[in-house]
Amino acid sequence: MFRFLKFLVYLGFIIFLVVLGYAYVGDLSPDKRTVETPVTIDVR
């Protein structure tokens, strides 16, 4: 039982570090650009 609790503490610490690292890196949004694709519509 102690091993399981120890595992959970380690897992929680690793998750905390990952969240902290993600917050430190900041905004990871991709570059925005306009994409124009011509579309032909076949009307009968």
C-alpha positions in Angstrom: 0.0 0.0 0.0 2.9 2.4 0.8 4.4 1.7 -2.6 1.1 2.7 -4.3 0.9 6.0 -2.3 4.5 6.7 -3.1 3.8 6.1 -6.8 0.8 8.5 -6.6 3.0 11.2 -5.0 5.7 10.8 -7.7 3.0 10.9 -10.4 1.4 14.0 -9.0 4.8 15.7 -8.8 5.6 14.8 -12.4 2.2 16.1 -13.5 2.8 19.3 -11.6 6.2 19.8 -13.3 4.6 19.2 -16.7 1.8 21.8 -16.1 4.4 24.2 -14.7 6.6 23.8 -17.8 3.6 24.2 -20.1 2.6 27.4 -18.3 6.2 28.7 -18.5 6.5 28.1 -22.3 3.3 30.0 -22.8 1.1 30.3 -25.8 1.8 27.4 -28.3 -0.8 28.4 -30.9 0.2 28.0 -34.5 0.9 30.8 -36.9 -2.3 32.1 -38.6 -2.6 32.6 -42.3 -5.3 32.8 -44.9 -5.9 29.8 -47.2 -7.8 30.4 -50.4 -8.9 27.4 -52.4 -10.9 27.8 -55.6 -14.1 25.7 -55.7 -16.0 24.8 -58.9 -19.7 24.1 -58.5 -21.4 22.0 -61.2 -25.0 23.3 -61.4 -27.3 21.5 -63.7 
